[in-house]
Structure formats: C-alpha cells, structure tokens
Amino acid sequence: MTVCDYKPGLEGIPATQSAISHVDGQQGILEYRGIRIEDLAQHGTFLETAYLLIWGGLPTKIELDEFEYGIRHHRRLKYRIRDMMKCFPEGGHPMDALQACAAALGLFYSKRALNDPLYIQNAVVRLMAKIPTMVAAFQLMRKGNDPVQPRDDLDYAANFLYMLNEQEPDPLAARIFDICLTLHAEHTINASTFSAMVTASTLTDPYAVVASAVGTLAGPLHGGANEEVIDMLEAIGSVENVRPYIDQCIKEKRRIMGFGHRVYKVKDPRANILQKLAEQLFEKFGADDYYEIALELEQVVTERLGEKGVYPNVDFYSGLVYRRLGIPTDLFTPVFAIARVAGWLAHWKEQIRENRIFRPTQIYTGSHDQKYVALHERPQIWDRDVMGGKRP
C-alpha cells in the first residue's frame, strides 16, 4: 500500500456488500430493499419498514401483527434500569443517557446465542421496543418527574409521543412522526452504521452493537446536525439576515448546517418529504417562525452553492417538524436513534451472517529507531504537542 491509497474518512472505499439500502446521490434516490423511500413514506408504517429492513422483505399481515404485538408488550423497562437513570445528572445529554441504557440492556439479556434465531428475534424486539421508552423516560426524569408507562393500545409513534408529552397525540401528529421514523431508519454505510458493523464483527451482543452506534450518532457531524440547524435559524433571527449570514459563512468557509451531503449532489429526497410534512403540521397547528427563515436560507444557499452540489439534507427540515411535535431540541438526535435502530439491526444481522472481523491497516507516518531517554535526561520544557500542548 502506498500513500496514494489513503482516503481520509475511508471516503468512497467499499467496506461491505449489502442488500439493505441503496442511494443514488446524483438523482436523489433512496431505496430500502429496492423500494423507493417515497412509496414507503406514503403507504407504509415505520414498523412495516423496520421489518422490511431487518428481515429482508415486506411482512404478511400475520407477520406484521406478530411483530407489532411483540414490540407493544416489551416496551416496559426493568426497574433497575429506571433506578439507574434516576442517578444520571439532570444536565447530561440524552444521547449519553441512551447509550448507557442501551449498553445496560446487555446485562439483563447477556446470553450471546448468535446462531439461535429465537435469540436474534427477541433481541430485535427488545431493542425496537425499549429504546423509545428510554428516551421518553429520561426526558421526564431529568425534570424530576416519574416516567409515563407505555400504553399497549397505542401504535409505535403515538405511544412515544404519549410517553414524551404525557398526553395522547393528535392522529395527524402521530402519523407524521411515524413517517419521520421511516425516513431516518436506514441510510447505507454511514458513520454510526459502520460503527455498528465493526462492533458486530467481534460477535458481541446486539445491545453493545446499538450502544456503540448511539455513541457515534451523537456527534454534531452525524445525528447532531439537526440540533445545530435550529441553533443556526435562531442565530439568524429574521429573513433579512439570511443573505448576510450566508455571505459570511462562505467568506469564512464555515459549514452551513443542514446543507451538503457526502453522497447527495441534489436535494436529499428525505428533505423533500420532510418539508411537506412540516407544511402539513403548520397548516393544522400553526406556523413555525423559523420556517420562513428556512425557506429563504434554502433559496440563497441554492443560488450560491447549488452548482457545487450543496442542497438541503435530511437534517434541515426535520428539526422544524420535531419542534412542532413538541420534541425538545436536544432530543432530536435520540429520536434519530429510535428510527435508526432498525437500520443498525439490519446491518448487524447481515454482518454476522457471513462475518469477518474488521481489521483495517494503516499508513505509518512516525519515525523509526528512536532511542529511549532516561527520565532524568529528558528536557523539562514541553516542546511538542502533548494533550493539546497543556500540562496534565
């Protein structure tokens, strides 16, 4: 291998062969198991989509009923997990709480029987069922309240909004949230999915796989970007400030949150759907003050950077939808995780089917044949970048 072979971030280097999802970034196409995301969003449900991703095909009515039944009746958390969550700092980020809770599930279901179809099925159901409960429970607990117990009579999306807001949601709101989950369920080999695959390749349990993926998703360059979009819209403040803001970003070469994508060179197809969902919510429940700013922002960025393939991605409009659904800004990424568990589990199953542990190589750039220097002979003044140049 030569230096020419090195690609920062492994950009464009295939890491696996997969039949789960496909993206055509030039034409703005996203497919789950060959089905366009637009069709799944319009006609399907999130759990139907999750089944498709994880098990490889659309379920029959009996299969979907059994899948939904299992998830409805595994939503509750062990009291020890709730007690653990009570000890988390109130100011902690919900993604850190979710990662800890996902990992803790492995303590209660620690058997690693990856050759047992029943073990795999139960693990899928538990993770799909309990992750939303964890997110909603932490939100109430950090405000000093007891968590709301899930309701078996509510579907997946409606139950989460009920546990989060302590009231049964409007049917339109529940349906729109369900579509949002579908849109975020899977997106090929992104950073968190790759993290899940690497962890899965060690043949550890699926709870550790999901916990590692949650940790990766937490970064602002991945799942945290929709939080940054809302912060950006708030900082801009008005439609009149959009153009000067963009001009300054371009001048200083600062990233414009919610725009651009490693794969898409046109507007993200999920962004198109989310924009329409936002407009449906605003029509029924009232407009969001930030929406006009967002529209102007998209227009200006398209004018200035469209020829470079910079267009809105999935994060740009999702935050506006979540705001209108009553979801706090710092829960945007945990909600992303609720959806993406389906994709992570699909890749987990695919990885362990023909597993080979990930062991990439490196290009060494350090020195050779250095001599050991005794402690009393070493310089007492720091002349190198150690721990950011600061003394420990």
Contacts in CASP RR format, 6 or more apart in sequence:
PFRMAT RR
TARGET T0000
AUTHOR 0000-0000-0000
METHOD contacts of the structure
MODEL  1
MTVCDYKPGLEGIPATQSAISHVDGQQGILEYRGIRIEDLAQHGTFLETA
YLLIWGGLPTKIELDEFEYGIRHHRRLKYRIRDMMKCFPEGGHPMDALQA
CAAALGLFYSKRALNDPLYIQNAVVRLMAKIPTMVAAFQLMRKGNDPVQP
RDDLDYAANFLYMLNEQEPDPLAARIFDICLTLHAEHTINASTFSAMVTA
STLTDPYAVVASAVGTLAGPLHGGANEEVIDMLEAIGSVENVRPYIDQCI
KEKRRIMGFGHRVYKVKDPRANILQKLAEQLFEKFGADDYYEIALELEQV
VTERLGEKGVYPNVDFYSGLVYRRLGIPTDLFTPVFAIARVAGWLAHWKE
QIRENRIFRPTQIYTGSHDQKYVALHERPQIWDRDVMGGKRP
1 361 0 8 1.000
1 363 0 8 1.000
3 363 0 8 1.000
5 363 0 8 1.000
6 363 0 8 1.000
7 13 0 8 1.000
10 360 0 8 1.000
11 262 0 8 1.000
15 189 0 8 1.000
15 194 0 8 1.000
15 197 0 8 1.000
15 358 0 8 1.000
16 189 0 8 1.000
16 197 0 8 1.000
16 350 0 8 1.000
16 351 0 8 1.000
18 188 0 8 1.000
18 189 0 8 1.000
18 347 0 8 1.000
18 350 0 8 1.000
19 33 0 8 1.000
19 56 0 8 1.000
19 350 0 8 1.000
20 32 0 8 1.000
20 33 0 8 1.000
20 53 0 8 1.000
20 186 0 8 1.000
20 188 0 8 1.000
20 343 0 8 1.000
20 346 0 8 1.000
20 347 0 8 1.000
20 350 0 8 1.000
21 30 0 8 1.000
21 31 0 8 1.000
21 32 0 8 1.000
21 33 0 8 1.000
21 53 0 8 1.000
21 186 0 8 1.000
21 187 0 8 1.000
21 188 0 8 1.000
22 29 0 8 1.000
22 30 0 8 1.000
22 31 0 8 1.000
22 34 0 8 1.000
22 188 0 8 1.000
23 29 0 8 1.000
23 30 0 8 1.000
23 31 0 8 1.000
23 187 0 8 1.000
23 188 0 8 1.000
23 263 0 8 1.000
23 264 0 8 1.000
25 261 0 8 1.000
25 263 0 8 1.000
25 264 0 8 1.000
25 265 0 8 1.000
25 266 0 8 1.000
26 265 0 8 1.000
26 266 0 8 1.000
27 266 0 8 1.000
28 264 0 8 1.000
28 266 0 8 1.000
28 267 0 8 1.000
28 268 0 8 1.000
28 269 0 8 1.000
29 36 0 8 1.000
29 269 0 8 1.000
30 36 0 8 1.000
30 37 0 8 1.000
30 187 0 8 1.000
30 269 0 8 1.000
30 270 0 8 1.000
31 37 0 8 1.000
32 40 0 8 1.000
32 49 0 8 1.000
32 52 0 8 1.000
32 53 0 8 1.000
32 185 0 8 1.000
32 186 0 8 1.000
33 52 0 8 1.000
33 53 0 8 1.000
33 56 0 8 1.000
33 57 0 8 1.000
35 52 0 8 1.000
35 58 0 8 1.000
37 182 0 8 1.000
37 183 0 8 1.000
37 269 0 8 1.000
37 270 0 8 1.000
37 273 0 8 1.000
38 269 0 8 1.000
38 273 0 8 1.000
40 48 0 8 1.000
40 49 0 8 1.000
40 52 0 8 1.000
40 182 0 8 1.000
41 179 0 8 1.000
41 182 0 8 1.000
41 183 0 8 1.000
41 273 0 8 1.000
44 182 0 8 1.000
45 155 0 8 1.000
45 156 0 8 1.000
45 178 0 8 1.000
45 182 0 8 1.000
46 156 0 8 1.000
46 157 0 8 1.000
46 178 0 8 1.000
46 179 0 8 1.000
46 181 0 8 1.000
46 182 0 8 1.000
46 185 0 8 1.000
46 339 0 8 1.000
46 342 0 8 1.000
47 64 0 8 1.000
47 67 0 8 1.000
47 68 0 8 1.000
47 71 0 8 1.000
47 128 0 8 1.000
47 155 0 8 1.000
47 156 0 8 1.000
48 58 0 8 1.000
48 59 0 8 1.000
48 64 0 8 1.000
49 181 0 8 1.000
49 182 0 8 1.000
49 185 0 8 1.000
49 342 0 8 1.000
50 67 0 8 1.000
50 128 0 8 1.000
50 185 0 8 1.000
50 342 0 8 1.000
50 343 0 8 1.000
51 57 0 8 1.000
51 58 0 8 1.000
51 59 0 8 1.000
51 63 0 8 1.000
51 64 0 8 1.000
51 67 0 8 1.000
52 58 0 8 1.000
52 59 0 8 1.000
53 185 0 8 1.000
53 186 0 8 1.000
53 342 0 8 1.000
53 343 0 8 1.000
53 345 0 8 1.000
53 346 0 8 1.000
54 124 0 8 1.000
54 342 0 8 1.000
54 343 0 8 1.000
54 345 0 8 1.000
54 346 0 8 1.000
54 349 0 8 1.000
56 346 0 8 1.000
59 67 0 8 1.000
67 125 0 8 1.000
68 155 0 8 1.000
68 156 0 8 1.000
70 125 0 8 1.000
70 129 0 8 1.000
71 125 0 8 1.000
71 128 0 8 1.000
71 129 0 8 1.000
71 156 0 8 1.000
72 129 0 8 1.000
72 152 0 8 1.000
72 159 0 8 1.000
73 129 0 8 1.000
73 152 0 8 1.000
74 125 0 8 1.000
74 126 0 8 1.000
74 129 0 8 1.000
74 130 0 8 1.000
75 129 0 8 1.000
75 130 0 8 1.000
75 132 0 8 1.000
75 133 0 8 1.000
75 150 0 8 1.000
75 152 0 8 1.000
75 159 0 8 1.000
76 130 0 8 1.000
76 133 0 8 1.000
76 149 0 8 1.000
76 150 0 8 1.000
77 130 0 8 1.000
77 133 0 8 1.000
77 134 0 8 1.000
77 137 0 8 1.000
77 147 0 8 1.000
78 108 0 8 1.000
80 108 0 8 1.000
81 101 0 8 1.000
81 104 0 8 1.000
81 105 0 8 1.000
81 108 0 8 1.000
81 134 0 8 1.000
82 137 0 8 1.000
82 141 0 8 1.000
82 147 0 8 1.000
84 100 0 8 1.000
84 101 0 8 1.000
84 104 0 8 1.000
85 97 0 8 1.000
85 101 0 8 1.000
85 134 0 8 1.000
85 137 0 8 1.000
85 138 0 8 1.000
85 141 0 8 1.000
86 141 0 8 1.000
88 96 0 8 1.000
88 97 0 8 1.000
88 100 0 8 1.000
88 138 0 8 1.000
88 141 0 8 1.000
88 142 0 8 1.000
90 142 0 8 1.000
90 143 0 8 1.000
90 144 0 8 1.000
91 142 0 8 1.000
92 142 0 8 1.000
93 218 0 8 1.000
93 330 0 8 1.000
94 135 0 8 1.000
94 138 0 8 1.000
94 139 0 8 1.000
94 330 0 8 1.000
94 331 0 8 1.000
94 333 0 8 1.000
94 334 0 8 1.000
95 214 0 8 1.000
95 215 0 8 1.000
95 217 0 8 1.000
95 218 0 8 1.000
95 333 0 8 1.000
95 334 0 8 1.000
95 337 0 8 1.000
96 218 0 8 1.000
97 134 0 8 1.000
97 138 0 8 1.000
98 131 0 8 1.000
98 134 0 8 1.000
98 135 0 8 1.000
98 138 0 8 1.000
98 214 0 8 1.000
98 334 0 8 1.000
98 337 0 8 1.000
99 211 0 8 1.000
99 214 0 8 1.000
99 215 0 8 1.000
99 218 0 8 1.000
100 211 0 8 1.000
101 134 0 8 1.000
101 138 0 8 1.000
102 127 0 8 1.000
102 131 0 8 1.000
102 134 0 8 1.000
102 207 0 8 1.000
102 210 0 8 1.000
102 211 0 8 1.000
102 214 0 8 1.000
103 207 0 8 1.000
103 208 0 8 1.000
103 211 0 8 1.000
104 207 0 8 1.000
105 126 0 8 1.000
105 127 0 8 1.000
105 130 0 8 1.000
105 207 0 8 1.000
106 205 0 8 1.000
106 207 0 8 1.000
106 208 0 8 1.000
109 122 0 8 1.000
109 123 0 8 1.000
109 126 0 8 1.000
109 205 0 8 1.000
109 207 0 8 1.000
110 205 0 8 1.000
111 119 0 8 1.000
111 205 0 8 1.000
112 203 0 8 1.000
112 204 0 8 1.000
112 205 0 8 1.000
113 119 0 8 1.000
114 120 0 8 1.000
114 203 0 8 1.000
114 352 0 8 1.000
120 206 0 8 1.000
120 349 0 8 1.000
123 205 0 8 1.000
123 206 0 8 1.000
123 207 0 8 1.000
123 345 0 8 1.000
124 206 0 8 1.000
124 345 0 8 1.000
127 206 0 8 1.000
127 207 0 8 1.000
127 210 0 8 1.000
127 341 0 8 1.000
127 345 0 8 1.000
128 341 0 8 1.000
128 342 0 8 1.000
128 345 0 8 1.000
131 210 0 8 1.000
131 337 0 8 1.000
131 338 0 8 1.000
131 341 0 8 1.000
132 156 0 8 1.000
132 159 0 8 1.000
132 160 0 8 1.000
132 163 0 8 1.000
132 338 0 8 1.000
133 147 0 8 1.000
133 150 0 8 1.000
133 163 0 8 1.000
135 160 0 8 1.000
135 164 0 8 1.000
135 331 0 8 1.000
135 334 0 8 1.000
135 335 0 8 1.000
135 337 0 8 1.000
135 338 0 8 1.000
136 147 0 8 1.000
136 148 0 8 1.000
136 160 0 8 1.000
136 163 0 8 1.000
136 164 0 8 1.000
137 147 0 8 1.000
137 148 0 8 1.000
137 163 0 8 1.000
139 164 0 8 1.000
139 328 0 8 1.000
139 331 0 8 1.000
140 146 0 8 1.000
140 147 0 8 1.000
140 148 0 8 1.000
140 164 0 8 1.000
140 166 0 8 1.000
141 147 0 8 1.000
147 163 0 8 1.000
148 162 0 8 1.000
148 163 0 8 1.000
148 166 0 8 1.000
149 163 0 8 1.000
150 159 0 8 1.000
150 162 0 8 1.000
150 163 0 8 1.000
151 159 0 8 1.000
151 162 0 8 1.000
154 162 0 8 1.000
154 168 0 8 1.000
155 174 0 8 1.000
155 178 0 8 1.000
156 178 0 8 1.000
156 181 0 8 1.000
157 174 0 8 1.000
157 175 0 8 1.000
157 177 0 8 1.000
157 178 0 8 1.000
157 181 0 8 1.000
158 168 0 8 1.000
158 169 0 8 1.000
158 171 0 8 1.000
158 174 0 8 1.000
158 177 0 8 1.000
160 177 0 8 1.000
160 338 0 8 1.000
161 169 0 8 1.000
161 173 0 8 1.000
161 174 0 8 1.000
161 177 0 8 1.000
161 325 0 8 1.000
162 168 0 8 1.000
162 169 0 8 1.000
164 326 0 8 1.000
164 327 0 8 1.000
164 331 0 8 1.000
165 326 0 8 1.000
169 177 0 8 1.000
169 325 0 8 1.000
170 284 0 8 1.000
170 285 0 8 1.000
172 280 0 8 1.000
172 281 0 8 1.000
172 284 0 8 1.000
173 281 0 8 1.000
173 285 0 8 1.000
173 325 0 8 1.000
176 277 0 8 1.000
176 280 0 8 1.000
176 281 0 8 1.000
176 321 0 8 1.000
176 325 0 8 1.000
177 325 0 8 1.000
179 273 0 8 1.000
179 277 0 8 1.000
180 274 0 8 1.000
180 277 0 8 1.000
180 318 0 8 1.000
180 321 0 8 1.000
180 322 0 8 1.000
180 335 0 8 1.000
180 339 0 8 1.000
181 335 0 8 1.000
181 338 0 8 1.000
181 339 0 8 1.000
182 339 0 8 1.000
183 270 0 8 1.000
183 273 0 8 1.000
183 274 0 8 1.000
183 314 0 8 1.000
183 318 0 8 1.000
183 339 0 8 1.000
184 270 0 8 1.000
184 314 0 8 1.000
184 318 0 8 1.000
184 335 0 8 1.000
184 336 0 8 1.000
184 339 0 8 1.000
184 340 0 8 1.000
185 339 0 8 1.000
185 340 0 8 1.000
185 342 0 8 1.000
185 343 0 8 1.000
186 193 0 8 1.000
186 340 0 8 1.000
186 342 0 8 1.000
186 343 0 8 1.000
186 346 0 8 1.000
187 193 0 8 1.000
187 314 0 8 1.000
188 263 0 8 1.000
189 197 0 8 1.000
189 347 0 8 1.000
190 222 0 8 1.000
191 216 0 8 1.000
191 217 0 8 1.000
191 221 0 8 1.000
191 222 0 8 1.000
192 213 0 8 1.000
192 214 0 8 1.000
192 215 0 8 1.000
192 216 0 8 1.000
192 217 0 8 1.000
192 222 0 8 1.000
192 223 0 8 1.000
192 340 0 8 1.000
192 344 0 8 1.000
193 213 0 8 1.000
193 340 0 8 1.000
193 343 0 8 1.000
193 344 0 8 1.000
193 347 0 8 1.000
194 216 0 8 1.000
195 212 0 8 1.000
195 213 0 8 1.000
195 215 0 8 1.000
195 216 0 8 1.000
196 209 0 8 1.000
196 210 0 8 1.000
196 212 0 8 1.000
196 213 0 8 1.000
196 216 0 8 1.000
196 344 0 8 1.000
196 347 0 8 1.000
196 348 0 8 1.000
197 347 0 8 1.000
197 348 0 8 1.000
197 351 0 8 1.000
197 358 0 8 1.000
198 212 0 8 1.000
198 358 0 8 1.000
199 208 0 8 1.000
199 209 0 8 1.000
199 212 0 8 1.000
199 213 0 8 1.000
200 206 0 8 1.000
200 209 0 8 1.000
200 347 0 8 1.000
200 348 0 8 1.000
200 351 0 8 1.000
200 352 0 8 1.000
200 355 0 8 1.000
201 351 0 8 1.000
201 355 0 8 1.000
201 356 0 8 1.000
201 357 0 8 1.000
201 358 0 8 1.000
202 357 0 8 1.000
203 352 0 8 1.000
203 355 0 8 1.000
206 345 0 8 1.000
206 348 0 8 1.000
209 344 0 8 1.000
209 348 0 8 1.000
210 341 0 8 1.000
210 344 0 8 1.000
210 345 0 8 1.000
213 337 0 8 1.000
213 340 0 8 1.000
213 344 0 8 1.000
214 337 0 8 1.000
216 222 0 8 1.000
217 223 0 8 1.000
217 224 0 8 1.000
217 333 0 8 1.000
217 336 0 8 1.000
217 337 0 8 1.000
217 340 0 8 1.000
218 224 0 8 1.000
218 333 0 8 1.000
219 333 0 8 1.000
220 227 0 8 1.000
220 228 0 8 1.000
223 315 0 8 1.000
223 332 0 8 1.000
223 333 0 8 1.000
223 336 0 8 1.000
224 315 0 8 1.000
224 332 0 8 1.000
224 333 0 8 1.000
224 336 0 8 1.000
225 257 0 8 1.000
225 258 0 8 1.000
225 313 0 8 1.000
225 315 0 8 1.000
226 258 0 8 1.000
226 315 0 8 1.000
226 316 0 8 1.000
226 318 0 8 1.000
226 319 0 8 1.000
226 322 0 8 1.000
226 332 0 8 1.000
226 333 0 8 1.000
226 336 0 8 1.000
227 329 0 8 1.000
227 330 0 8 1.000
227 332 0 8 1.000
227 333 0 8 1.000
228 257 0 8 1.000
228 258 0 8 1.000
228 315 0 8 1.000
229 257 0 8 1.000
229 258 0 8 1.000
229 315 0 8 1.000
229 316 0 8 1.000
229 319 0 8 1.000
230 290 0 8 1.000
230 319 0 8 1.000
230 320 0 8 1.000
230 323 0 8 1.000
230 329 0 8 1.000
230 332 0 8 1.000
231 257 0 8 1.000
231 329 0 8 1.000
232 256 0 8 1.000
232 257 0 8 1.000
233 290 0 8 1.000
233 293 0 8 1.000
233 294 0 8 1.000
233 297 0 8 1.000
234 290 0 8 1.000
235 245 0 8 1.000
236 242 0 8 1.000
236 245 0 8 1.000
236 293 0 8 1.000
236 297 0 8 1.000
237 293 0 8 1.000
238 293 0 8 1.000
239 292 0 8 1.000
239 293 0 8 1.000
239 296 0 8 1.000
242 293 0 8 1.000
242 296 0 8 1.000
242 297 0 8 1.000
242 300 0 8 1.000
243 296 0 8 1.000
243 300 0 8 1.000
246 256 0 8 1.000
246 297 0 8 1.000
246 300 0 8 1.000
246 301 0 8 1.000
246 304 0 8 1.000
248 254 0 8 1.000
249 255 0 8 1.000
249 256 0 8 1.000
250 304 0 8 1.000
250 305 0 8 1.000
256 297 0 8 1.000
256 301 0 8 1.000
256 305 0 8 1.000
256 310 0 8 1.000
257 315 0 8 1.000
258 312 0 8 1.000
258 313 0 8 1.000
258 315 0 8 1.000
258 316 0 8 1.000
259 301 0 8 1.000
259 305 0 8 1.000
259 310 0 8 1.000
259 311 0 8 1.000
259 312 0 8 1.000
259 313 0 8 1.000
259 316 0 8 1.000
260 309 0 8 1.000
260 310 0 8 1.000
260 311 0 8 1.000
260 312 0 8 1.000
260 313 0 8 1.000
261 268 0 8 1.000
261 311 0 8 1.000
261 313 0 8 1.000
264 311 0 8 1.000
264 313 0 8 1.000
265 309 0 8 1.000
265 311 0 8 1.000
266 309 0 8 1.000
266 311 0 8 1.000
267 311 0 8 1.000
267 312 0 8 1.000
268 311 0 8 1.000
268 312 0 8 1.000
268 313 0 8 1.000
268 314 0 8 1.000
268 316 0 8 1.000
270 313 0 8 1.000
270 314 0 8 1.000
271 311 0 8 1.000
271 312 0 8 1.000
271 313 0 8 1.000
271 314 0 8 1.000
271 316 0 8 1.000
271 317 0 8 1.000
274 314 0 8 1.000
274 316 0 8 1.000
274 317 0 8 1.000
274 318 0 8 1.000
274 321 0 8 1.000
275 312 0 8 1.000
275 317 0 8 1.000
277 317 0 8 1.000
277 321 0 8 1.000
278 288 0 8 1.000
278 291 0 8 1.000
278 317 0 8 1.000
278 320 0 8 1.000
278 321 0 8 1.000
278 324 0 8 1.000
281 321 0 8 1.000
281 324 0 8 1.000
281 325 0 8 1.000
282 288 0 8 1.000
282 291 0 8 1.000
282 324 0 8 1.000
285 324 0 8 1.000
286 324 0 8 1.000
288 320 0 8 1.000
288 323 0 8 1.000
288 324 0 8 1.000
290 320 0 8 1.000
290 323 0 8 1.000
291 320 0 8 1.000
294 316 0 8 1.000
294 317 0 8 1.000
294 320 0 8 1.000
298 312 0 8 1.000
298 316 0 8 1.000
301 310 0 8 1.000
301 311 0 8 1.000
301 312 0 8 1.000
302 311 0 8 1.000
318 332 0 8 1.000
318 336 0 8 1.000
319 329 0 8 1.000
319 332 0 8 1.000
322 331 0 8 1.000
322 332 0 8 1.000
322 335 0 8 1.000
323 329 0 8 1.000
327 335 0 8 1.000
382 389 0 8 1.000
382 391 0 8 1.000
END
